[in-house]
Amino acid sequence: HALNGVTERYLIVSGSGRVEVGEQMPERVQAGDVVVIPPGVRQRIGNVGSEDLIFYAICTPRFTPACYAALD
């Protein structure tokens, strides 16, 4: 998905994951990492570890359903 007009940040709290942002190569993330996703850019995150992947999705401006664009 992408968020139109919204910058999103993933703050990884625990676990490990794989994140994809736009055309960049997928990256592994872990607790303490922050991923910045510019407005309108395709994004995906998934768990790749044995424990739950817990992260905050921080949006500026705030998320509203109108900004969500399903891409799959």
N, C-alpha and C positions, 0 to 999 in steps of 0.2 A: 504494500500500500504506500501511499504518499499523503502528506498533509499540505494542502494548498494554503499559502500565506502564513504558515506556522513553522518556526524553528523548533525542533525537538531534540532533547538530550536524553540519552539513556545513562543513568548512573547505576553501575553494577554494584549490588550490595553483597551478594554471595553466589557461589556456584561459578560455572564457566559456560560460555556460549560462543556462538559463531554469528557474527553480524555482517550484513551486506548493506552497503550504502551506495546507491547510484551505480556507476560503472567501476567503482573501486573493487579490488580483489577482496574476497571475504576475509575477515580477520577474527581471530580468537580473542575473547574478552574474559576478564575475571574481576573479582571483587576489587573495587577501587578505581576501575577504568570508567572513563566518561566518553561517550560517543556523541558527536554533534551531527545532526541531520538537517541540512538546509531545507527551506520551504520547497515543496514540489518535487523532492527527490525520492526515488523509490527506496524502500527500506524493508529489512527483514531481520529478525533475530530469533535464534533457536538455542535450546539447551543441548550441550554436547558432553556434559559430565554426568556423574552418578548421583549428584545431589541437585536439588531444585535450583534453577536459575532465578534469582530474585533481583529485580531492578526497578528503579523509578523511571517513569517517562515524564519528563518535565517539558512543558510546552509554553512557548512565548510567541504571540499572545496565547491565552488559554485555549485548550481544545474545545471545539464544538462539533457536533456531528456534520455540520455543513462543510467543514474543511476536509473531511475524510474522502479520499479517492481510492477505491478498490482497483487494483491493477492486475490481479490474477484471473 
